[in-house]
Amino acid sequence: MRVILADDSVLLREGLTRLLDDAGHEVVEAVGDAPALLAAVGRHRPDVAVIDVRMPPGHKDDGLRAALEIRDRHPGVGVLVLSQYVEQHYAARLLAGSPRGLGYLLKDRVSEVADFLDSLERVRAGGTAFDPEVVRQLLARTTHADPLSRLSPREGEVLRHLAQGFVNAAIADRLHVSLSTVEKHVNAIVEKLDLPHDPDYSRRVLAILRYLDT
Amino acid sequence: MLAGVALGMALGLVELAFLCVAWIGRLLPAARPVVEAARGKLMAAERARLSRWLGHETTRQDGGYGFLVARAALGVLSGYGCAAGLFVGGLLLFGGLWDLAWGRMEPVPVNLPGVKIVTSSGVLGLTGGAVLLALVALMALAVGSLERRLADRFLGPGSHELMRRRIAELTATRSGIVRAVDDERRRIERDLHDGVQQRGVALAMLLGRARHSSDTETTAGLISQAYTESRRLLDELRSVAWRIYPTALDELGLRAALAGVAERSGVPVTVHYGLAERPVSEVETALYFVAREAITNAIKHAGARDILVVLTEDERAVGVAISDDGEGGADPSGGGLSGLARRVLALDGEFAVHSPRGGPTKITATLPKIPPGGFPGATSGTASGAASGTASGASSGTTSGAASGTVPGAAFGTASGAASGTAAEAARLDASGTEAGPCG
């Protein structure tokens, strides 16, 4: 896939470029600030843009704002935002629209190469990739502790995977269970949490994340 | 100042005349506004004279007649004294010269206890005249200092005003120090984020790639890169920790800590350490951070090639002055410098930046030896004395000659490039001069 990298640390840009090269992806451009990122995306129309939240010129959330702008202007470009810390606020801003082709990960996750590449692949394919830490914080703060406590431990695990954006087959793979078992758990979760039955995958993720976020 | 005093004598006469008229004039209701207006004009003239020649900035707007009476008395008396002295002195000088010039000298015997000489009237006239003129000059100086006291007494800030100023100053420096702490934290976070964490992620990424790779040769290469990266990460961590607070400052003192800064900087830094004993901890820390920030700025922003750090002290204060040969243009309201200013002001010190565009830059900080509130072991008397003594000038933004005059202390520490063995070097330097432990 064709990727654009945006991070102000040369070290990380180089490292990520190598990592993606190794995996057979093409880094079409690697930039160090938000304006350059917007220009590069406009020029190359990559499959995915990997963006650090904190970047010049403002050194605040410039990367995140650029990411939102890219989603607005180029809906076909997947956006994977990397962040130094998990900020619910950032996640919420990203989730204001559709979670299609959207990822929000802790920067450290790039070291778990297989998982990182998998997340990238999901975002490229129009899926969602949310950091386990984001989901953990959502679960810790949610006001729906009561309905959540009605889930079985296994269902809780499936929910955490769903919220991160894994599809049923991937969850089955990761939890070493059959696809039909996962589907059964998913139905139970939807039932117990009173979530809308929605066959569309990314709408389901959004519903879960919004549910947890209240 | 002499001009001010002379003008004061003339003004004294005017004031005396005014007071005589005003005394009567105030009895007539119709004349009162005229009298008041004249008084206002006189006071304005006095204020202008005091600030122009005697360096006294009046603060109180009241205190009219009392001051005028005292001033008129002083002005007229001193004016009369000076005029009489000048006249007689001039007469004697002239007479003496005249006698000398025409050779019409009469021998004059001088009989003093133990001294018996015969001299001429011309020489005696010259000597007497010169002595009298010198006395007049001395009297004028004395009058000048008396004038200042008078102005302080009648027009200077009262104890209320002083307290109000002190409170305003404390409030400002207190919020200043909170901001300085926040700025410092922001900087530490930035240091950690931009340096240490990036290296950590890069390291993890290398290891992740190594684990992911199936080719043993690639894996070995990646692991070796990761090892190098981990060494860099540790270096970075050490340098960040050192930037946050160098332990050498507590353990070995300011001299050793500054030697460390000099060693680490890329350009030659010369330190003249002119302090006899270690300042108290907070003063020492402030001096250290002022010097270090100034050095960093000089190298980073001004492109300096030579930096001089001079530490001086007198009975009450210690000072540091950092000068460089860079291109100047430092902004005193910029992040680093304003933080330093806040830190120094909070300790009742003075901080000044002189950095014209084109250079050179000179940054000075002067701190009272005993900071406000004193420190454990200090008697409360000296502590409060020092605090109130420096209170008035703390916000004026000027420095009191901290860097003028050369320092007798030994020059050392000209070092460039990153040298190893910092601790050993520092320990050696410390053993040569610095006392351990805070004074007192």
Chai-1 contact restraints between the chains, C-beta under 6 A:
chainA,res_idxA,chainB,res_idxB,connection_type,confidence,min_distance_angstrom,max_distance_angstrom,comment,restraint_id
A,S9,B,Q198,contact,1.0,0.0,6.0,A-B,restraint_1
A,L11,B,Q198,contact,1.0,0.0,6.0,A-B,restraint_2
A,L11,B,A202,contact,1.0,0.0,6.0,A-B,restraint_3
A,L12,B,Q198,contact,1.0,0.0,6.0,A-B,restraint_4
A,G15,B,A202,contact,1.0,0.0,6.0,A-B,restraint_5
A,G15,B,M205,contact,1.0,0.0,6.0,A-B,restraint_6
A,L19,B,R209,contact,1.0,0.0,6.0,A-B,restraint_7
A,Q84,B,H193,contact,1.0,0.0,6.0,A-B,restraint_8
A,K107,B,V201,contact,1.0,0.0,6.0,A-B,restraint_9
A,D108,B,V201,contact,1.0,0.0,6.0,A-B,restraint_10
A,V110,B,M205,contact,1.0,0.0,6.0,A-B,restraint_11
A,S111,B,A204,contact,1.0,0.0,6.0,A-B,restraint_12
A,S111,B,M205,contact,1.0,0.0,6.0,A-B,restraint_13
A,S111,B,G208,contact,1.0,0.0,6.0,A-B,restraint_14
A,V113,B,G208,contact,1.0,0.0,6.0,A-B,restraint_15
A,V113,B,R209,contact,1.0,0.0,6.0,A-B,restraint_16
A,V113,B,H212,contact,1.0,0.0,6.0,A-B,restraint_17
